[in-house]
C-alpha cells in the first residue's frame, strides 16, 4: 500500500466515523421522542481506494408488525376511554345506590312523605312536604335527562372536531407522501420526514384505526378497519355537519342528525359491513346514536311508569279521564306517541304544587276536588301510596319482562347504569394496560442508550486510529521531503 492510498483510506475512515458519531448522537438525543426510529450507518468498501470505506446511507429501523400492534392498542384505549367516560358521567347523573339524591332515593322520599302525610292528613305542612317531594323526584328525572342531552350534544360537537382533525392530518400525510420521494431523489435524508409521517399516522389511527400499505418511492396508503380508503394517492375528504344542541327525538334516521360522508358519499357506520370500526371517532358516534339513546329510553320508561300509575282509572274519584294525574307530561296526560324525551318533560301537576299556586290539600281530597273536604280523611293519600307499591307490567323491556313496583324500577335503573359503568371501566383499564405493555415492548425495540454509547466509544476509537494513520503519513511525507 502506498502512502496516497493509506491517506485516502484514513480520510474515508474519518468521514465515516464523523457521520457515525452524528447518527449515534441523534439516536441518543431522540431516545424518548415519539415516532423516532433508531438509525444506523450503512457502510461499504470504497471502489476507488480499494480498501477504503464509504458511507452508503443511513438506515431507519422499524418493525411494521410491532407498530401495527401498538396502533391497535392505542385505538382500543381511545375508544374504551370514551365509552367509560360516558357511562361514568351517566351514573353520576342518576346517582348510585348509596346516594341520597339519586333518582331511587328521591322516589323513596316521595313514597315516605305520602305515608307521613297519611298519618296526619290535616297537617298542611306534611301535605306541602309530600307535594315538594313529588316535585323533587320529577325534577331529578328532568335533570338527568337534560344532562344526558348535553352529553349527547358534546359527542356531536366532538365528532365535528375529530372530522376536522382527521381531514387536516390526512392532507398533511398526503403532502409528506409527495415530499419524501422528491427529497430522496435529490440525495437528502428523509428519516425525519418518515418519523413525522409516522406520528401523523398514529394521530389518525387514534381516531380511526388504520391499515398502512407501503407503496413505491417510500409512499404509503391508508385504509380504515372496515375498508374505507383514507389515502390512495390523494387523501379522502370526510364531511360532517355539527348539530350543536341535540334533542332526544333527533336521530340520523329521521334526518335531524348528521351522518358521516366521504367525498360526498355516506359511510356505513354500523353492522357487520361498517366501513369504520373502532377508535375515538366511532366511540363518539356510539355515544350519540346508541348509548345516549338507550339511556334516554330508560329514563323515559321510569317517567312513563310513574305518570301512568297516577292516571290509573278509579285511583282518584274526583279526576276525569281527560285530566292529567299527579304527574304530567308538561301539563298533559301521557301520550304513547310522544314517549321519547318524556323524562325531560315530566312535572308535578300544578294543582297540588304549593310553590306554583296550587293547593297541597288536593293530595288528600283529590286532584279534582273543589273543597278541602274532611281533614281527617286519609283514604286518597293511602291510595296514592298503594299505587306506588303496586306491581305492574314494565312499560319498557330494558328492565325485564315481569311486573315491578315503582321503587323496583328506579332501583333497576341505577343497577343497570352501575353495571354498565363498572364493565366499561374494566374494559378501559384492560385497554390502558395493554397499551402500556405494548409501549414497553416498542421502547425495548427502540433506542438502547447503553448500546448507543458503546457504539460511540467504538467510533471514537476508529476515529483515533484513522487520525493516527493521517499523522503517520504526514510524518513520512515530511521525512521524504527532507531527504
Secondary structure, DSSP 8 states (H G I E B T S, - for coil): --HHHHHHHHHHHHHHHHHHHHHHHHHHHTTT-TT---EEEEEEE-TTTSS-EEEEEEEE---HHHHHHHHHHHHHHHHHHHHHHHHHHHHHHH--TT-TTSHHHHHHHHHHHHHHHHHTTT-HHHHHHHHHHHHHHHHHHHHHHHHHHHHHHHHHHHHHHHHHHHHHHHHHHHHHHHHHHHHHHTT---HHHHHHHHHHHHHHHHHS-EEEEE-GGG-EEEEETTS-EEESSSB--EE----SS--TT--TTTTSS---EETTEE---SSTT-S--SHHHHHHHHIIIIIHHHHHHHHHHHHHHHHHHTT-TTS-TT--TTS--SEEETTB---GGG-TTHHHHEEE-GGG-GGGT--TTHHHH-TT-SS---TT--HHHHHHHHHHHS-EE-SSGGG-SSEE-HHHHHHHHHHHHHHHHHHHHHHHHHHHHHHHHHHHHHHHTS--HHHHHHHHHHHHHHHHHHHHHHHHHHHHHHHHHH-
